[in-house]
Amino acid sequence: TPASPMLRSLVGSEMCIRDRQSSGYIEIFSNIIANKKDNVPIQYEHLMGSDDFAYVALRVNGCRLKHLNHNKYKRFLVETAILENGNALMYAPQELKDDTNLVSLCVYKFPYALEYAGAFARSCKNIIKIATSNVKWVKRFALLN
């Protein structure tokens, strides 16, 4: 049977990592981080400094965004995280919480994430409309004028 797109994506990311890192890190990463929804263990948080490791970890659990430091400001990593789990928007940098395109993507898939959007995004009528189109109760998080 053909592999699913997500599996191919993970395998492709792991192959990219394999080219850059020793095989010991790949085994650790695959067994401890990529196969579980848990938080990244403290002794492996340093691996999240690599965009490749961070991308694969965020594809499995978007809330791992809280483990990122300098690369937390990379839009593609934040987008990966919030499309996996809307709660990840809570850990996004403030300027990305007000990025209307990013927040629109997030609340379309996870309407309740409107709670974690920035003030500008929560007052944007288009974002409120997207978030409340299927889940009316999230309107309580909107900042209406």
C-alpha positions in Angstrom: 0.0 0.0 0.0 1.3 3.5 -0.7 2.5 5.6 2.3 0.3 8.4 3.5 1.4 12.0 2.7 2.1 12.6 6.4 4.3 9.5 6.6 6.1 10.5 3.5 6.6 13.9 4.9 8.0 12.6 8.2 10.3 10.1 6.4 11.5 12.9 4.1 12.3 15.1 7.1 14.0 12.3 8.9 16.1 11.7 5.8 17.1 15.3 5.7 18.1 15.1 9.4 20.0 11.9 8.8 22.2 13.8 6.4 23.1 16.4 9.0 23.3 14.5 12.3 24.8 11.3 13.7 22.6 8.2 13.6 22.5 8.2 17.4 20.5 11.4 17.5 18.1 10.0 14.9 17.4 6.9 17.0 16.9 9.0 20.1 14.7 11.5 18.3 12.6 8.8 16.5 12.0 6.8 19.6 11.5 9.5 22.2 10.2 12.6 20.4 8.7 11.7 17.0 6.6 8.8 18.1 4.9 10.3 21.2 2.7 13.2 21.9 4.5 13.9 25.2 6.6 17.0 25.9 10.2 16.9 24.8 12.3 15.5 27.7 14.6 18.1 29.2 17.7 16.3 28.2 16.7 16.5 24.5 15.3 20.0 24.4 18.6 21.2 22.8 17.6 19.2 19.7 14.7 21.7 19.2 17.3 24.3 18.2 17.5 22.6 14.8 14.8 23.5 12.4 14.7 19.9 11.1 14.2 18.4 14.5 11.7 21.1 15.5 9.7 20.6 12.3 9.3 16.9 12.8 8.5 17.3 16.6 5.9 20.0 15.9 4.2 17.8 13.3 3.6 15.3 16.0 2.7 17.7 18.8 2.2 21.4 18.0 2.3 22.4 21.7 6.0 21.6 21.7 6.3 25.1 20.3 6.9 26.1 24.0 10.3 24.4 23.8 11.6 26.6 21.0 13.7 29.6 21.7 15.2 31.6 18.8 13.5 29.5 16.1 10.1 30.2 17.7 10.0 33.3 15.5 10.1 31.3 12.3 6.7 31.5 10.7 6.9 28.1 9.0 7.5 26.4 12.4 4.7 28.3 14.1 2.4 27.4 11.2 3.3 23.7 11.5 2.5 23.8 15.2 -0.8 25.6 15.0 -2.1 23.4 12.2 -1.4 20.4 14.3 -2.8 21.8 17.5 -4.6 25.1 17.9 -3.5 25.5 21.5 0.0 26.0 20.1 -1.0 29.6 19.3 -0.7 30.2 23.0 3.1 29.8 22.7 3.5 31.8 19.5 5.4 35.1 19.6 3.1 38.1 19.9 3.7 39.4 16.4 2.6 36.1 15.0 -0.5 36.0 17.2 -1.6 39.1 15.3 -0.7 37.8 11.8 -4.1 37.6 10.2 -3.2 35.0 7.6 -1.7 32.7 10.3 -4.5 33.2 12.7 -7.1 32.6 10.0 -5.6 29.3 9.1 -5.6 28.3 12.8 -9.1 29.3 13.7 -10.5 27.7 10.5 -9.2 24.4 11.8 -9.4 25.1 15.5 -12.0 27.8 16.2 -11.4 27.8 20.0 -7.8 29.0 19.3 -9.3 32.5 18.9 -8.8 32.8 22.6 -5.0 32.8 22.1 -4.9 35.2 19.2 -3.5 38.7 19.6 -5.8 41.6 20.3 -5.6 42.9 16.7 -6.5 39.4 15.3 -9.4 39.0 17.8 -10.9 42.3 16.7 -10.6 41.4 12.9 -14.1 40.8 11.6 -13.0 38.3 9.0 -11.2 36.2 11.6 -14.2 36.3 13.9 -16.4 35.2 11.0 -14.1 32.3 10.2 -13.9 31.2 13.9 -17.7 31.5 14.5 -18.9 29.9 11.3 -19.1 26.4 12.8 -18.6 27.1 16.5 -20.7 30.0 17.7 -19.6 30.0 21.3 -16.1 31.1 20.5 -17.5 34.6 19.9 -16.9 35.2 23.6 -13.2 35.5 22.8 -13.7 38.2 20.1 -12.9 41.8 20.9 -15.9 43.5 19.3 -16.0 47.3 18.9 
